[in-house]
Amino acid sequence: MDFLRPASWREALEIRAARPEATVLAGGTDVLVEVNFGHRRPEALLDLTGVAELRDWAEPGGRVRVGAGVPYARLIEELGDRLPGLAMAARTVGSPQIRNRGTLGGNLGSASPAGDGHPPLLAAGAEVELASVRGTRTVPVAEFFTGPKRSVLAEDELIAAVLLDPAAGPQQFSKVGTRNAMVIAVCAFALALDPARERVGTGIGSAGPVPFRAAAAERFLVGELTASGQWARPRALPELVANRFGELVAAAAAPIDDVRGTAGYRRHALGVLARRALHRTWDEHLGRGRRCA
């Protein structure tokens, strides 16, 4: 096995172009487990942990650009105020050791339907920045996943960063598992409200072949809040609205039965997670509205 360790981003892209068969190592929390258990025998490992350009985040033009090599621990410590939904998801990832090592770029690169970072990125309308020696392009995260552990990444491309707006309203993330962390989600749900733009964003994980949004649920909630004037003058949310929102989220799922849970349980759990997330985000919005008043 060849071990390839570039010292710069340019060198990483050149190696990727020359050795597209190499398995990318961003944090190693998934890849090395598969190697240790004999589930994968790559011809080469392309280790990106020494590329300094991937380990920074910035706010160019008001957006947050999170380098693919920023670990979960820093997402929590440094970006919790700007990206609360993503920080919530990061807190559920593994142990402190895993959060210090694992990266959002690695999570995206694996393209697992159960990736904890994917639902909050979907809810926030994030974009993924992809790069190669040919140039750079951005892809909406909703278009990034093409199947279980498959994505739009070309064979000579690497994930450079994730781009998203700072939270303009309340955000929530929750997942169902046998424990709060150090466990693959049975299902996961993220919600983001943007009262100023009257936008609702959702993200669902581990309930279909790819992570996805619940578009019908988003449209329903936007319509209800707009028709009732709740965006500008928030009031207590009718339970019927929350229940219907949960039903639409559950209906959007296409889960399977596996060792972690049945399809029926996943749908039921998603409905519960969606109702709870809506109540929590709306309660936070109500609190903000009262403080402004």
C-alpha positions as CSV (number, residue, x, y, z in Angstrom):
1,M,0.0,0.0,0.0
2,D,1.4,3.4,-1.0
3,F,1.0,6.2,1.6
4,L,0.8,9.6,-0.1
5,R,1.0,12.7,2.2
6,P,1.0,16.0,0.3
7,A,2.2,19.1,2.2
8,S,0.0,21.6,0.2
9,W,-3.4,21.8,-1.4
10,R,-1.9,22.1,-4.9
11,E,0.2,19.0,-4.3
12,A,-2.9,17.1,-3.1
13,L,-4.8,18.0,-6.3
14,E,-1.9,16.9,-8.5
15,I,-1.6,13.6,-6.6
16,R,-5.3,13.1,-6.9
17,A,-5.1,13.6,-10.7
18,A,-2.2,11.2,-11.0
19,R,-3.6,8.6,-8.6
20,P,-7.4,8.7,-8.8
21,E,-7.6,5.2,-7.3
22,A,-6.1,6.3,-4.0
23,T,-8.5,6.3,-1.0
24,V,-8.7,9.7,0.6
25,L,-7.9,9.9,4.3
26,A,-9.4,13.1,5.8
27,G,-9.6,12.1,9.4
28,G,-9.4,8.4,9.2
29,T,-12.3,7.6,11.6
30,D,-14.1,5.6,8.9
31,V,-11.4,4.6,6.5
32,L,-9.0,3.2,9.0
33,V,-11.7,1.2,10.7
34,E,-12.5,-0.5,7.4
35,V,-8.8,-1.1,6.7
36,N,-8.3,-2.6,10.2
37,F,-11.2,-5.0,9.8
38,G,-10.1,-6.0,6.4
39,H,-13.2,-4.6,4.7
40,R,-11.0,-2.4,2.4
41,R,-7.6,-3.0,0.9
42,P,-6.8,0.2,-1.0
43,E,-3.8,0.4,-3.3
44,A,-2.9,3.8,-1.9
45,L,-3.9,6.2,0.8
46,L,-4.0,9.9,0.1
47,D,-3.6,11.5,3.5
48,L,-4.9,15.1,3.6
49,T,-4.3,15.7,7.3
50,G,-1.1,17.6,6.6
51,V,-2.8,20.1,4.2
52,A,-3.0,23.4,6.2
53,E,-5.4,25.0,3.7
54,L,-8.1,22.5,4.6
55,R,-8.0,23.2,8.4
56,D,-9.2,26.8,8.4
57,W,-12.6,28.5,8.2
58,A,-13.5,32.0,7.2
59,E,-16.4,34.3,6.4
60,P,-15.8,35.7,2.9
61,G,-18.7,37.9,1.8
62,G,-20.7,37.1,4.8
63,R,-20.9,33.4,4.2
64,V,-19.1,30.8,6.3
65,R,-16.5,28.7,4.4
66,V,-15.6,25.7,6.5
67,G,-12.5,23.9,5.2
68,A,-12.9,20.2,4.7
69,G,-10.3,19.4,7.3
70,V,-11.9,21.3,10.2
71,P,-12.6,18.7,12.9
72,Y,-15.9,18.4,14.7
73,A,-14.5,19.7,17.9
74,R,-13.7,23.0,16.3
75,L,-17.2,23.2,14.7
76,I,-18.6,23.0,18.2
77,E,-16.1,25.4,19.9
78,E,-15.7,28.0,17.2
79,L,-18.8,27.9,15.0
80,G,-21.6,27.0,17.4
81,D,-22.9,30.6,17.4
82,R,-22.9,30.9,13.6
83,L,-23.9,27.3,12.7
84,P,-25.9,25.9,15.7
85,G,-27.5,23.1,13.8
86,L,-24.2,21.8,12.5
87,A,-22.7,22.2,16.0
88,M,-25.5,20.2,17.5
89,A,-24.9,17.4,15.0
90,A,-21.1,17.5,15.7
91,R,-21.8,16.9,19.4
92,T,-23.4,13.6,18.7
93,V,-20.4,12.3,16.7
94,G,-18.4,9.6,18.5
95,S,-16.2,10.3,21.5
96,P,-14.1,13.4,22.2
97,Q,-11.2,11.6,20.5
98,I,-13.2,11.0,17.3
99,R,-14.5,14.6,17.4
100,N,-10.9,15.9,17.6
101,R,-10.0,13.8,14.6
102,G,-13.1,13.4,12.4
103,T,-13.9,16.0,9.8
104,L,-16.9,17.3,8.0
105,G,-15.1,16.8,4.7
106,G,-14.5,13.2,5.5
107,N,-18.2,12.8,6.5
108,L,-19.2,14.1,3.1
109,G,-16.6,12.1,1.2
110,S,-18.0,8.8,2.6
111,A,-21.5,9.9,1.4
112,S,-23.1,7.6,3.9
113,P,-26.9,8.1,4.2
114,A,-26.4,8.1,8.0
115,G,-23.8,10.8,8.1
116,D,-24.5,13.1,11.1
117,G,-23.3,16.2,9.3
118,H,-25.5,15.9,6.3
119,P,-29.0,16.8,7.6
120,P,-28.0,20.2,9.1
121,L,-26.2,21.0,5.8
122,L,-29.3,20.2,3.9
123,A,-31.5,22.2,6.2
124,A,-29.2,25.2,5.9
125,G,-29.0,25.1,2.1
126,A,-25.2,24.5,2.1
127,E,-23.0,24.1,-0.9
128,V,-20.0,21.8,-1.3
129,E,-16.8,23.2,-2.9
130,L,-15.1,20.7,-5.1
131,A,-11.6,21.2,-6.6
132,S,-9.2,19.5,-9.1
133,V,-6.3,20.5,-11.2
134,R,-9.0,21.5,-13.8
135,G,-10.5,24.1,-11.5
136,T,-13.1,24.6,-8.7
137,R,-16.9,24.2,-8.7
138,T,-19.7,24.4,-6.1
139,V,-22.6,21.9,-5.8
140,P,-25.7,22.3,-3.7
141,V,-25.5,19.7,-1.0
142,A,-28.9,18.5,-2.0
143,E,-27.4,17.5,-5.3
144,F,-24.1,16.1,-3.9
145,F,-25.4,12.6,-3.0
146,T,-26.2,10.2,-5.8
147,G,-26.7,6.9,-3.9
148,P,-25.5,5.0,-0.9
149,K,-21.9,6.0,-0.4
150,R,-21.8,7.7,-3.8
151,S,-21.6,11.3,-4.8
152,V,-21.0,13.6,-7.7
153,L,-17.2,13.8,-7.0
154,A,-15.2,13.2,-10.1
155,E,-12.3,10.8,-9.8
156,D,-9.8,13.6,-9.9
157,E,-11.7,15.9,-7.4
158,L,-11.3,16.5,-3.7
159,I,-13.7,18.2,-1.3
160,A,-12.2,21.6,-0.5
161,A,-14.9,23.2,1.8
162,V,-18.5,23.7,2.7
163,L,-20.2,27.0,2.1
164,L,-23.3,28.2,4.0
165,D,-24.9,31.3,5.5
166,P,-24.7,31.9,9.2
167,A,-27.9,30.9,10.9
168,A,-30.6,33.6,10.5
169,G,-33.0,31.9,12.9
170,P,-33.4,28.9,15.2
171,Q,-31.9,25.6,14.2
172,Q,-32.3,22.1,15.6
173,F,-30.7,18.6,15.1
174,S,-31.7,15.3,16.7
175,K,-31.2,11.7,16.0
176,V,-32.4,8.3,17.3
177,G,-29.9,5.8,18.4
178,T,-29.0,3.4,21.2
179,R,-26.9,6.2,22.8
180,N,-26.6,10.0,22.4
181,A,-23.3,9.6,20.6
182,M,-20.8,7.0,19.5
183,V,-23.5,5.3,17.5
184,I,-24.8,5.3,13.9
185,A,-28.1,7.0,13.7
186,V,-31.3,4.9,13.3
187,C,-32.6,8.2,11.8
188,A,-31.8,11.8,12.1
189,F,-33.6,15.1,11.4
190,A,-32.5,18.7,11.2
191,L,-34.6,21.9,10.9
192,A,-33.7,25.5,10.2
193,L,-36.0,28.5,10.3
194,D,-35.2,31.8,8.6
195,P,-38.0,34.2,9.6
196,A,-36.6,37.2,7.7
197,R,-36.7,35.3,4.4
198,E,-39.7,33.2,5.5
199,R,-37.8,30.0,4.7
200,V,-37.9,26.6,6.3
201,G,-35.2,24.0,5.7
202,T,-35.2,20.4,6.6
203,G,-32.7,17.5,6.4
204,I,-33.3,13.8,6.9
205,G,-30.6,11.1,7.4
206,S,-30.5,7.3,7.7
207,A,-34.0,7.0,6.2
208,G,-33.3,6.5,2.5
209,P,-30.6,5.7,0.0
210,V,-29.2,9.3,0.4
211,P,-29.7,12.2,2.8
212,F,-32.5,14.4,1.6
213,R,-34.9,17.2,2.4
214,A,-38.6,16.9,3.2
215,A,-39.8,19.4,0.5
216,A,-43.5,18.9,1.0
217,A,-43.2,19.5,4.7
218,E,-41.2,22.6,4.1
219,R,-43.8,24.0,1.7
220,F,-46.6,23.2,4.1
221,L,-45.0,24.9,7.0
222,V,-44.1,28.0,5.0
223,G,-47.7,28.2,3.7
224,E,-49.2,27.9,7.2
225,L,-46.9,30.5,8.8
226,T,-47.4,32.9,5.9
227,A,-51.2,32.5,5.8
228,S,-51.5,33.1,9.5
229,G,-49.0,36.0,9.6
230,Q,-46.9,34.1,12.1
231,W,-43.5,35.1,10.6
232,A,-43.9,38.8,11.5
233,R,-46.0,38.3,14.6
234,P,-45.2,34.8,16.1
235,R,-47.7,33.2,18.4
236,A,-48.2,29.8,19.8
237,L,-48.0,27.2,17.1
238,P,-51.2,25.1,16.7
239,E,-50.7,21.5,17.5
240,L,-52.5,20.5,14.3
241,V,-49.7,22.3,12.3
242,A,-47.0,20.5,14.2
243,N,-48.6,17.2,13.8
244,R,-49.1,17.6,10.1
245,F,-45.6,18.8,9.7
246,G,-44.4,15.6,11.4
247,E,-46.6,13.4,9.2
248,L,-45.2,15.0,6.0
249,V,-41.6,14.5,7.2
250,A,-42.3,10.8,8.0
251,A,-44.1,10.4,4.6
252,A,-41.0,11.8,2.8
253,A,-38.8,9.0,4.1
254,A,-37.9,5.8,2.2
255,P,-36.3,3.7,4.9
256,I,-35.5,0.0,4.9
257,D,-35.4,-2.7,7.6
258,D,-31.9,-3.4,8.9
259,V,-30.1,-4.4,12.1
260,R,-30.5,-0.9,13.6
261,G,-34.3,-0.5,13.1
262,T,-37.3,-1.3,10.9
263,A,-38.7,1.0,8.2
264,G,-41.9,1.5,10.2
265,Y,-40.0,2.5,13.3
266,R,-37.8,5.0,11.4
267,R,-40.9,6.7,9.9
268,H,-42.6,6.9,13.3
269,A,-39.4,8.2,14.9
270,L,-38.9,10.9,12.2
271,G,-42.4,12.2,12.8
272,V,-41.7,12.5,16.5
273,L,-38.3,14.2,15.9
274,A,-39.8,16.6,13.4
275,R,-42.6,17.7,15.8
276,R,-40.2,18.2,18.6
277,A,-37.7,20.1,16.5
278,L,-40.5,22.4,15.2
279,H,-41.7,23.1,18.8
280,R,-38.2,23.8,19.9
281,T,-37.3,26.1,17.1
282,W,-40.6,27.9,17.3
283,D,-40.3,28.4,21.0
284,E,-36.9,30.0,20.4
285,H,-38.4,32.2,17.7
286,L,-41.2,33.3,20.1
287,G,-38.6,34.1,22.7
288,R,-36.7,36.3,20.2
289,G,-39.8,38.1,19.2
290,R,-40.7,38.9,22.8
291,R,-37.2,40.2,23.5
292,C,-37.4,42.4,20.4
293,A,-40.8,43.7,21.5
